[in-house]
Each structure stands twice: as C-alpha cells, then as structure tokens.
Amino acid sequence: MPAQPLDRICYVEDDEDIQRIVRMSLERVGKMTVEVVGDPLMAIDRIRAFKPQLVMLDWMMPGLDGPALFAKMRATADVNELPVVFITAKASQRDLDDLRAMGAVGAISKPFSPKDLPDQLRAIWHALP
Amino acid sequence: MDPSNASARISLRQSADPRLVLADRVRQLYSQMPTAIISTLIVSALAVYELREGRYIEILWFWGGLVVMLTLMRTVLYLGYRRSTDKVGDAAQWLRWLGISALAAGATWGFAAAVFFPSHADQQQVFIAFLLAVLVGGGIAIYAVSWPIYALFAAGILFPFNYVLATFGNRLFAEIAFIVPVFYVINVGIAYRLNRVFNSGYRLRHAYGKLTDDYSALNQRLERQLVELDEARRQVEASGRKLALFAERSPIAVFEFDAHGSILSANPAAETLFGYSAAELIGRTGTETLFPSSDRNWIGERWSDLIRKREPLFGLRTEATRRDGATITCEWSLTPLVNAENRVISVIVQGRDITQQLEAERMKQEFTSTLSHELRTPLTSIIGSLQLINSGVLGDIDKDVLELTSIAERNGQRLLDLINDILDIEKIESGKLALFSEPMLLADMVTESLALNRGFADRFKVRLAATGELPPVKVNADRKRLLQVMTNLLSNAAKFSPEGSTVQVSMEMADGTVRVGVGDNGPGIPESFRNRIFGRFAQADMSYTRQKGGTGLGLSICKRLIEMMDGKIGFSDRSGGGTTFWFELPTHR
C-alpha cells in the first residue's frame, strides 16, 4: 500500500460534460487535485508535466483510444510506472481482463456515482502493492 | 431317372408326418375288417358244413363257437375303432389290438387244420388244405398294409398245419411240410413288398397334402403381402410426390449429391440461389462449382468424413460462389441416405443463404455496442450531475428544486436499469454472457445484498431482514450476477410490499441444494400472470408498473442467470398473504 494518500489525479476524457462532473466529484467530494486532459494525443506531455499519482483513462476517444494511450504510456519513460484506471461505458469483461493483464490497476463502469467515485479510486489506490 | 428328382421325392416323402402315415395305415387295416369278418363267417360255415361227417363233431361245434366268439370280438374291435375320437394319437394302440385279433383269427384256423386235417378223409383234407391256402392268400389283401400283422395271421394258420403235415407219417405230406414254410416266406415277402408300396404311397399322399396346405398358406400370405406391398407402394409414391413438392417449393436450396460429390439433382431454390439451371448443375462436382477455390480442400475433407461416418452434418457454414462470381455465406445441412447394406446411395444437401442474417447479426451487435456506449455516456452526465446536486456538495438547494432533481435522478436511474437489462437479455440470448463462477459463501452474498438494497427499500418504507440462521454453505456461482439476482428479488419485494412491512430473506438446505427465499407482503401474483411471470417484459399490470417502476425484464434475466448456474427459480404463495420468490443452487462440496 502506498504511503502517500491519493490526492493528485490526471483524467483523460474527450467528453466535456463528464470531464466537469469528474472534476467536481474529485475536487468537491474527494478533495483531490485534478488535471483533466481532453485531447488524448496531448495526454502524455500533460501527465509528465502534472506528475499525478494515478491516471484515469476513458476507453473510447477520438484520435487515440484509451487502450492505445495506455500502451503508449507503458512504452514512455517517466509515465510507464503510473497506475492507470479505466473508466468505460463499453468494455467487455474480456477487454477489462486483458487490460489488467497489461497492468491497468482498475476499471470503473459508466455511469459511475460521483458521490462514490473518490472512494472507489482510494480503494484501488490502497490496494496497490 | 434323374437322381436329383429321385432324391427330391425321397426328401418329399420324408417330409410327411409319420404319425399321420401310421394313422392312415391303421384306417386302411380297419376298413378291411368287415370284409375279413364276413369272409371268415362264410368260409367257417362252409368248413363246418363240409367237415360235419368227421369223428370230432363236438370239437367242430366248439371250433364253430370259437369262430363266432372271435367274430364278435373283432366286430367289437372294429366298432370301437370307428367310434374312437383320436384315431391319430391312438393309432399305435389300435394297430396292436388288430395284430392280436389277426393272430387269434389265424390261430383259430391253425387249430382247425391241426384238429380236422388228421381226422378226415382225403377229400376233406384237400378241402382243408385248399381253404387254408385261400385264407393265407386272401390275408395278403386284408393285412398287406402291415406285413408283421400278416406274418402273425399266416403263422397262426400255417405253423400248426405244417406241424400236422410234418408229423402225419406220410412222405407226400412230409414233403409238403418242407414247401409250406417256403410258401409262408414268399407270402410274407409279398406282404412286405406291398407294405412298403403302401407306406410309400401314404407318405407321398401326406407329403403332397402338406405341400398343398403349405402352398395354400403361402398363397394366402403372398396375397396379403401383395396387398400390403401395393399399399406401401402407394404410400411411397405419395411421400415421393410430397417430397418432390417440398423440394420444388422450398425456399431452401436442396441438392442431391452422389457419394463422390457430383450433383444428381437441384431444386428451383438452388437454381435461383446459385444462378445455374438444374440441367447445368447436374453431373458437376459440387465443391468445384459451388465453393471458392480457397475452401475446396477443407470442404472436401469434411465431405470424405461424412461419407465415411455416414452421419448427418448440420449447421456447416461456408462461403459459396454464385455463377456471377458473388460470394455469399451459406449454412448447410448434409444428410447421407444409406441403404440396408450400409452403402451411401446419395447425400441430400440443404443450403440457406445467411449472408443477410449475418449482416443483421453484425448490425445488431454494433447497435448494442452503440446503445451501450452512446446511451450510457449521456446518462453518466445526467445522473452524475443530479447526484452531485442532490448530494449537497454544491451547497444548499431549494427544497422544490431538490425534489425535482431527485425525481430526475431516479428516472435517469430507471432508464439506466432498462438499458442494462436490455443489454443483459441480448447477451444471454446471443450466448455471449460469460459467467465467472467460483466457490463462495452464499450467506455472505445474501448479507451483502441486504446491505446494498436497504437504501432502496427505505424509499418504500420497507425493512429488509434475514430470518433465522444463514447456514455457512458454499455454492459455485458468479458473485456479481448472483448479487444482481438478489437485488432484483429484493427490489421487487420492497416495491410491492406495503409501507411498514418487512421483506424476509431466508436460507434453507435440502438434499444437495440450498434455497434462498425472499418473502414479501404484497398483493400476491394474479392467477392469469403466474405462467408468464418469468417471461420477457412481464408485468402483471402496466399501470402498476409505471407507478412502481421496473422494466419487466428483471425476473426473466434472473431465471436465465440462475439456470446458467445450474439452479432453479420459482415462487410460492405465503400463508397470510404475499409471495416468496426463491432460487435454488447446488451446494459446492
């Protein structure tokens, strides 16, 4: 279990409405610092600059989808060690299993509860080795 | 003589029933008895008359009385035989009696010869000798059907007579005494030959009789079989016409192939599907005409396999090529027709173009996927926003506004439930729902489900409570899906129970299974709804549905999920009102 409490999260999501809800949920309910990235092609640079403790990725995004971005992160220095949680409305159980096998630490289904989202992320964070 | 004909006759004679042959011989012997009796009486009367002048007149009368008594006994025997009810079964016994009577008759004459020959003059002696010769000769006609009886009869006459001749002291008589045995043997020999001829005749008669009976029975059977065959032929023709009609009108392509894969016939649907006329298809090799070259090898292997195993093959999907070069996807059923010698006569091949069906399935999957993503994404925003507002983290909100946003959130959740249910049903029906079963403590899952659904039940002012001990039994089940089932049953129970009541959850063990029951205090299940309650979109009363919420898919999904976990689901009325919905799962050992 990490020694630090979870308070810096980067969220890559193309849907602006959901960006806003997640930001509100994590900032207002979870009292966390959140960096939201709308363009997945810019994500790695933004993550590098923000230095989050955990990254949340949407599954379906234009230009570069979540799994592809995740694979790119795994191949990029500085960000390849970061724990990644997927938020998805589509992935099958098999897709999620594959992602876990690649190193994703969790998956949260849409629609999620903004009230519960911070606690769900903290539970995943505390379960990390 | 043709030896084969001779052996056929021997074989034919041997086929006669020996019991019947014997009975016929006995009947023949008894039929001669009246002649024998009358002849005996006439000859005896003549003898008495001619010999009355001798010294032994008393003995003559005694002998006459003996003949009368014997005649009476033979008459009784004859009448007894005539009245016998089982002439076949008792034939041997009647033959024995006849043999005794013949011996007695012969011996009576022998007695006469022994007594009266020495006591009379030459003239009477010639008469007696002549009489005896007539009797011995006539006996052949009477007893020839059974040479042993004749031998007894003749012996009874000739042995005493021969003794008298041999001991008379006259050289001529002594010489005659040497000839008499020869005469006896010759006569018995003739009787033996006649006996054989009679036997052979009787056997032939019976064999032919049996043959005639057999032929008659055979003829009748053949006639019956001909009628049956004619009926069968009519049925086969009718079936053939029906089959031809089915094949002709069938929307499915029907081919007949020979065992080597050449096309023997094709119906109009096959012509339409592949763009060839039947005349063009007949004689062609199926694999080369109907399938793309890339698939011919494996299709050929499947064909060889089918011919070797002689077993039908269903649901074979292949690409197929039309005459115009277009590629379609077909689903085939292949049925080998095998004759009584286990030889493949032909193979009936039915093909269906499923190209559009597959496209529809693909579109359905795409639609489902889109439905999943495109509806859930805006719902995430709608429900998420409302939850944030209603949770109060954004500050205090006006009471009326809060009431309206709560309604909006609740209905957003209903819409989400509906989408989830439709997706579940689609996954179950397409066989794409995978369960992740593992051994788990059922009581833990039940307790968790109670905790998860208490908030929902509170909205209806209903309590959820476990009744009694929850036994620590394990089941092999998908935890997430079992929670879904429990959530469905608990939410239904809460929705349909009156305010202030308690939904009771129980667990019971029974013979390798464990039953979880969820008992409500609701209005019960209407009779008309009971047999479709686990069907899709099942709601007892649509107005009630709108009032209480729910898609009508929940119980249908529960049933499928429980069955996928090798369990059963059902419901029963509770005494005092309400319903208990239950599911049973096999316990894990």
Interface residues (C-beta under 8 A of the other chain):
Chain A: D15 D17 I18 I21 V22 M24 S25 R28 V29 M60 A89 K90 Q93 R94 K110 P111 F112 S113 P114 K115
Chain B: S369 S372 H373 R376 T377 P378 L379 T380 S381 I383 G384 S385 Q387 L388 S391 V393 L394 L416 A434 F436
